[in-house]
Amino acid sequence: MKLPLLVGGVIGYVLGARAGHERYEQIVRLGRRFAGSQTVQSAAGVFQAQVGEIMHKVTGSGGSSDSVRQASRNGATAHR
C-alpha cells in the first residue's frame, strides 16, 4: 500500500513544482474529489471484497496470512 502513495506523492510534487502552487492545489482538489466519488468508493469496496475472498481461499478457513507471506518469500504457493 505504500508504493501507490509514494507514486502519487511524486507525481503530485512534480506536477505542482512545474505548474506552481496554485495549480498543485487545483490538482490535489481534483484528486480528492475523484477519490471521494461514489463510483470510485463503490469500485474500491468491490475490489476489497474480491481480494478478501481470494485471501480466504488462499489461506483456507484455518490458515493465516502469515503462511501466505512466508510462501511468497520462499517463491512457493501456499497449498492446503
Steps between C-alpha positions, in 0.01 A plus 500: 500500500798730544607494134183660356517771765863568415431505125204734549710728716780515245258569214328771701830656596632506145177641357478754778861608464463548127166676504532700820329474835156615382486234230628241749214583738255470209638153417477393864136614521419312180670185631313515829169554322575203273602273789195603699250444219232238553606308188861470615394409854266230368769356274748500788251315719443234235874464446564469874231231531650305210848517652353381831340201328824413323697525824245277672538240225880521506535480877218249551251518780758425771801663337658834560641768279843434655519168314422677173769762561754232592415297190534804275841579652612145426367519145244229571123498493307416815301182443273320743 
